[in-house]
Amino acid sequence: MSRTMRAVVLSGAGVCAVEDVPAPVAAPGEVVVDVERVGVCGTDVELFTGELTYLQTGHSSYPLRPGHEWCGRVTAVGDEVDPAWLGRRVTGDTMLGDRVCRRCRRGQQHVCEDRQEVGIRGGRPGALAEQLAVPVESLHELPDSVDPALGALVEPGGNAWRAAQAAGVAPGDRVLVIGPGTIGLLTAMFLRAAGAEVHLLGVTVPSLDFARGLGFADAWTRDTLPDLPFDAVVDASTAAGSPALGLDLVEPAGRLVCIGIAGTPSTIDTRTLLIKDVTAVGILSASPGLAATIAAYGAGAVDPRPLVAATVGLAQVGTVLAGGRPEGSGAGPKVHVDPRLRD
């Protein structure tokens, strides 16, 4: 008789349930992980609401099992996998390329046309479950200094690390981050660790107060933003007009980094881009930044644990996806899930 486990299943837009599903078995080249912690992401919300573009393009379809910000412990290995992985605490890359195309051969599997994305694209089940099966080559081992909360923040942290790197700042440079959500705050933390003077631009008073509580005193609304030269601007918001605003605010010969995704098309005036000699960079995926993020967390250079407002069990995921805040939540923007909790 096959074993079962509990997992979050989205069977349609707005339809979320915890179901008993077959427990994963490690295929050749794969491992099974007992999941310790999972972050709920904006992508998961868009899968729940039906707004994610992949649902329109056919890259994703219901029913699906979400969850891509995770960590856990390897408890089974398939054929062709070194048994030494057993017992290791790990996280893993979300982007799983086909390993044969030109992009994959160039080390760019995160933009493989035929990629799977754990919990998102291509039918690969996600981590909002008691167990998860993933290819061994996608794993990154976690040191003891990276606890479960940090482990489940590696994936968003990898995105933010890449955005901070793309800003190309030197110590003392001034950077504006638009959008003080999870990715914006993580990016600000990496920029601060690199010695930059970091400013944040947001909309709501609570989000800006939270940013100030993390030590970012220069947190502004559009009306209060001082007239300062910004060597780089990172757009980590979901507002369609933010890239154009960032282009207006960045210094000539500066850098504009776009990591936020709006629900409608964004436009910029390329005349401004070239007249100001600005370098514009788009960031998709944490893949190239996972190892560096683990190292930064492990060394204590960046500690994003205050971003986690609450940790709940699988039964509360539907409420969180629908916009609810768990009882007793802190002020942070991120909710974590521990599949081992019974609630």
C-alpha positions as CSV (number, residue, x, y, z in Angstrom):
1,M,0.0,0.0,0.0
2,S,1.4,3.4,-1.0
3,R,2.0,6.0,1.7
4,T,0.2,9.3,1.8
5,M,1.0,12.7,3.1
6,R,-0.7,16.1,3.7
7,A,-0.3,18.7,1.0
8,V,-1.9,22.0,-0.1
9,V,-3.7,21.6,-3.4
10,L,-5.1,24.4,-5.5
11,S,-7.9,22.9,-7.6
12,G,-9.0,26.1,-9.2
13,A,-8.9,29.9,-8.8
14,G,-9.7,30.6,-5.1
15,V,-10.1,26.9,-4.3
16,C,-7.5,25.7,-1.7
17,A,-7.5,22.6,0.5
18,V,-5.2,20.4,2.5
19,E,-5.5,16.9,1.0
20,D,-4.0,13.5,1.5
21,V,-1.9,12.8,-1.6
22,P,0.6,10.0,-2.4
23,A,3.9,10.6,-0.7
24,P,6.8,11.2,-3.1
25,V,9.2,8.4,-4.1
26,A,12.7,9.3,-5.1
27,A,13.2,8.7,-8.8
28,P,16.7,8.2,-10.2
29,G,18.7,11.3,-9.6
30,E,16.2,12.6,-7.1
31,V,15.9,12.9,-3.3
32,V,12.9,13.1,-1.0
33,V,13.0,15.9,1.6
34,D,11.0,16.2,4.8
35,V,10.0,19.8,4.7
36,E,10.8,21.9,7.7
37,R,9.7,25.4,6.6
38,V,8.1,27.0,3.6
39,G,7.5,30.7,2.7
40,V,4.3,31.9,1.2
41,C,5.2,34.1,-1.8
42,G,3.3,36.6,-4.0
43,T,3.6,34.0,-6.8
44,D,1.7,31.5,-4.7
45,V,-1.0,34.2,-4.2
46,E,-1.3,34.7,-7.9
47,L,-1.6,31.0,-8.4
48,F,-4.4,31.0,-5.9
49,T,-6.3,33.9,-7.4
50,G,-5.7,32.7,-11.0
51,E,-3.8,35.9,-12.0
52,L,-0.4,34.3,-12.7
53,T,0.5,34.6,-16.4
54,Y,1.6,31.0,-16.5
55,L,-2.0,30.0,-16.1
56,Q,-2.9,31.8,-19.3
57,T,0.1,30.6,-21.3
58,G,-0.4,26.9,-20.2
59,H,2.9,26.6,-18.3
60,S,0.8,26.0,-15.2
61,S,-2.6,24.4,-14.8
62,Y,-4.9,23.3,-12.0
63,P,-4.8,21.2,-9.9
64,L,-1.4,22.2,-8.7
65,R,0.6,22.1,-5.4
66,P,2.4,25.3,-4.6
67,G,5.4,26.2,-2.5
68,H,8.9,27.1,-3.7
69,E,10.7,28.8,-0.8
70,W,11.6,25.9,1.4
71,C,14.1,24.0,3.5
72,G,14.2,20.5,5.0
73,R,16.1,17.3,5.6
74,V,16.9,14.6,3.0
75,T,15.3,11.3,4.1
76,A,15.5,9.2,0.9
77,V,17.6,9.1,-2.2
78,G,17.0,7.5,-5.6
79,D,19.3,5.6,-7.8
80,E,22.3,7.5,-9.0
81,V,22.4,9.6,-5.9
82,D,25.2,9.5,-3.3
83,P,23.8,8.1,-0.1
84,A,25.9,10.8,1.8
85,W,23.0,13.2,1.1
86,L,20.8,11.3,3.6
87,G,20.3,13.4,6.8
88,R,21.6,16.6,5.3
89,R,19.6,19.9,5.8
90,V,19.1,21.5,2.4
91,T,17.3,24.0,0.3
92,G,16.9,23.8,-3.5
93,D,16.8,25.8,-6.7
94,T,13.2,26.5,-7.9
95,M,14.3,26.5,-11.6
96,L,14.8,23.1,-13.1
97,G,16.1,23.2,-16.6
98,D,16.0,20.4,-19.2
99,R,19.8,20.2,-18.9
100,V,20.3,19.7,-22.7
101,C,19.3,23.1,-24.3
102,R,21.8,25.8,-25.2
103,R,20.8,27.9,-22.1
104,C,21.3,25.0,-19.7
105,R,24.6,24.1,-21.2
106,R,25.7,27.7,-20.6
107,G,24.7,27.5,-16.9
108,Q,21.5,29.5,-17.4
109,Q,18.9,26.8,-16.6
110,H,16.8,29.5,-14.8
111,V,15.7,30.8,-18.3
112,C,15.4,27.4,-20.0
113,E,12.4,27.5,-22.2
114,D,11.3,24.0,-21.1
115,R,12.1,24.4,-17.4
116,Q,10.0,23.2,-14.6
117,E,9.6,25.5,-11.6
118,V,9.0,23.8,-8.2
119,G,5.5,24.5,-7.1
120,I,4.8,26.8,-10.0
121,R,5.4,25.6,-13.6
122,G,5.4,22.4,-15.5
123,G,3.5,20.2,-13.1
124,R,6.4,19.9,-10.6
125,P,4.7,19.6,-7.1
126,G,5.8,22.2,-4.5
127,A,6.9,22.3,-0.9
128,L,3.6,23.2,0.9
129,A,3.5,19.6,1.9
130,E,5.0,17.2,4.4
131,Q,7.5,15.9,1.8
132,L,9.0,17.1,-1.5
133,A,10.9,15.3,-4.3
134,V,13.6,17.3,-6.2
135,P,16.6,16.5,-8.4
136,V,19.8,16.2,-6.4
137,E,21.6,18.7,-8.6
138,S,19.2,21.4,-7.5
139,L,20.2,21.0,-3.8
140,H,22.2,23.4,-1.7
141,E,23.4,22.2,1.8
142,L,22.6,24.4,4.7
143,P,25.2,25.0,7.5
144,D,24.0,24.7,11.2
145,S,24.1,28.5,11.4
146,V,21.2,28.7,8.9
147,D,18.1,27.7,10.9
148,P,14.7,26.7,9.3
149,A,13.5,30.3,9.2
150,L,16.6,31.4,7.3
151,G,16.6,28.3,5.2
152,A,13.1,29.2,3.8
153,L,14.3,32.7,3.1
154,V,17.2,31.6,0.9
155,E,15.1,31.6,-2.3
156,P,13.8,35.1,-1.9
157,G,17.2,36.1,-0.6
158,G,18.8,34.8,-3.7
159,N,16.6,37.1,-5.9
160,A,17.5,40.1,-3.7
161,W,21.2,39.3,-3.6
162,R,21.2,39.3,-7.4
163,A,19.3,42.7,-7.5
164,A,21.8,44.2,-5.1
165,Q,24.7,42.9,-7.2
166,A,23.1,44.3,-10.3
167,A,23.0,47.7,-8.7
168,G,26.8,47.7,-9.0
169,V,27.3,49.9,-5.9
170,A,30.5,50.7,-4.1
171,P,30.7,51.6,-0.4
172,G,29.2,55.0,0.1
173,D,27.0,55.0,-3.0
174,R,23.4,56.0,-2.5
175,V,20.7,53.6,-3.6
176,L,16.9,53.9,-3.7
177,V,14.8,50.7,-3.3
178,I,11.2,51.2,-4.5
179,G,8.8,48.8,-2.6
180,P,9.5,47.8,1.0
181,G,8.0,44.3,0.8
182,T,10.0,41.1,1.3
183,I,12.2,41.4,-1.8
184,G,12.7,45.1,-1.4
185,L,13.7,44.8,2.2
186,L,16.0,41.8,1.5
187,T,17.6,43.8,-1.3
188,A,18.1,46.7,1.1
189,M,19.8,44.4,3.6
190,F,22.2,43.1,1.0
191,L,23.0,46.7,-0.2
192,R,23.5,47.8,3.4
193,A,25.9,44.9,3.9
194,A,27.8,46.1,0.9
195,G,28.3,49.5,2.4
196,A,25.7,51.5,0.4
197,E,23.6,54.3,1.8
198,V,20.1,52.8,1.4
199,H,16.8,54.7,1.0
200,L,13.4,53.0,0.7
201,L,10.3,54.4,-1.1
202,G,6.9,53.0,-0.1
203,V,3.2,53.9,0.1
204,T,1.8,52.7,3.5
205,V,2.8,54.1,6.9
206,P,3.0,50.6,8.5
207,S,5.4,49.3,5.9
208,L,7.7,52.3,6.2
209,D,7.6,52.2,10.0
210,F,8.6,48.5,9.8
211,A,11.5,49.4,7.5
212,R,12.7,52.0,10.0
213,G,12.5,49.4,12.7
214,L,15.0,47.4,10.7
215,G,17.4,50.3,10.8
216,F,16.5,51.9,7.5
217,A,15.9,55.5,8.8
218,D,15.7,56.9,5.2
219,A,12.2,55.5,4.4
220,W,10.0,57.8,2.4
221,T,6.7,58.3,0.6
222,R,6.7,59.9,-2.8
223,D,5.7,63.3,-1.2
224,T,8.5,63.2,1.3
225,L,11.3,61.7,-0.8
226,P,14.3,64.2,-0.7
227,D,15.8,65.6,-3.8
228,L,19.0,63.5,-3.7
229,P,21.2,61.9,-6.4
230,F,20.8,58.1,-6.5
231,D,23.6,56.1,-8.0
232,A,21.2,53.2,-8.5
233,V,17.5,52.5,-8.2
234,V,16.0,49.1,-7.6
235,D,12.3,48.6,-8.4
236,A,11.0,45.9,-6.2
237,S,7.4,47.0,-6.4
238,T,4.4,45.8,-8.3
239,A,3.4,49.2,-9.6
240,A,3.4,49.6,-13.4
241,G,4.8,53.1,-13.1
242,S,7.7,52.4,-10.9
243,P,10.3,51.6,-13.6
244,A,9.7,54.9,-15.2
245,L,9.9,56.6,-11.9
246,G,13.2,54.9,-11.1
247,L,14.6,56.0,-14.5
248,D,13.7,59.6,-13.7
249,L,15.3,59.4,-10.2
250,V,18.5,57.6,-11.0
251,E,21.7,59.5,-11.7
252,P,23.1,59.7,-15.3
253,A,25.4,56.7,-15.9
254,G,23.6,55.0,-13.0
255,R,21.8,51.6,-12.9
256,L,18.1,50.8,-12.9
257,V,17.4,47.3,-11.6
258,C,13.9,45.8,-12.2
259,I,12.9,42.8,-10.0
260,G,9.3,43.7,-9.2
261,I,6.6,42.5,-11.6
262,A,3.5,44.5,-12.2
263,G,0.1,43.1,-13.2
264,T,0.0,45.3,-16.3
265,P,2.7,46.4,-18.7
266,S,5.3,48.9,-17.6
267,T,6.7,51.5,-20.0
268,I,9.8,53.6,-19.9
269,D,11.0,56.3,-22.3
270,T,14.1,54.8,-24.0
271,R,15.1,58.3,-25.0
272,T,15.6,59.1,-21.3
273,L,17.4,55.7,-20.9
274,L,20.0,56.5,-23.5
275,I,20.4,60.2,-22.9
276,K,21.1,59.5,-19.3
277,D,23.4,56.6,-20.3
278,V,21.6,54.4,-17.7
279,T,22.1,50.6,-17.5
280,A,18.8,48.8,-17.0
281,V,18.9,45.2,-15.7
282,G,16.1,42.7,-15.2
283,I,16.3,40.0,-12.6
284,L,14.4,36.6,-12.8
285,S,15.2,33.8,-10.3
286,A,17.4,33.3,-7.4
287,S,19.4,30.5,-9.1
288,P,22.7,32.3,-9.5
289,G,22.5,33.8,-6.0
290,L,21.6,30.9,-3.8
291,A,25.1,29.9,-2.7
292,A,26.1,33.5,-1.9
293,T,22.9,34.0,0.1
294,I,23.5,30.9,2.2
295,A,27.0,32.2,2.9
296,A,25.7,35.6,3.9
297,Y,23.1,34.2,6.2
298,G,25.5,31.7,7.7
299,A,28.0,34.4,8.5
300,G,25.5,36.7,10.0
301,A,26.2,39.4,7.4
302,V,22.4,39.6,6.6
303,D,19.7,38.4,9.0
304,P,16.2,38.6,7.5
305,R,14.4,36.6,10.2
306,P,12.5,39.8,11.4
307,L,10.6,39.7,8.1
308,V,8.7,36.6,9.2
309,A,5.5,37.7,10.8
310,A,4.1,34.3,11.7
311,T,4.7,30.6,11.2
312,V,1.5,28.5,10.7
313,G,0.5,25.0,9.7
314,L,-0.8,23.8,6.4
315,A,-4.4,24.2,7.4
316,Q,-4.0,28.0,7.5
317,V,-2.4,28.4,4.1
318,G,-5.8,29.0,2.3
319,T,-6.5,31.9,4.6
320,V,-3.1,33.4,4.1
321,L,-3.4,33.1,0.3
322,A,-6.7,34.9,0.5
323,G,-5.0,37.8,2.2
324,G,-5.7,36.9,5.8
325,R,-3.2,37.5,8.6
326,P,-2.7,34.8,11.2
327,E,-3.7,35.7,14.7
328,G,-0.8,37.2,16.6
329,S,1.2,38.0,13.5
330,G,4.0,40.5,13.8
331,A,4.5,43.4,11.4
332,G,6.7,41.6,8.9
333,P,5.6,41.0,5.3
334,K,6.3,37.2,5.2
335,V,4.3,34.2,6.5
336,H,6.1,30.9,6.9
337,V,4.5,27.4,7.1
338,D,5.7,24.5,9.1
339,P,4.0,21.4,7.6
340,R,4.7,19.5,10.8
341,L,2.3,21.7,12.8
342,R,-1.2,20.4,13.3
343,D,-3.7,23.3,13.5
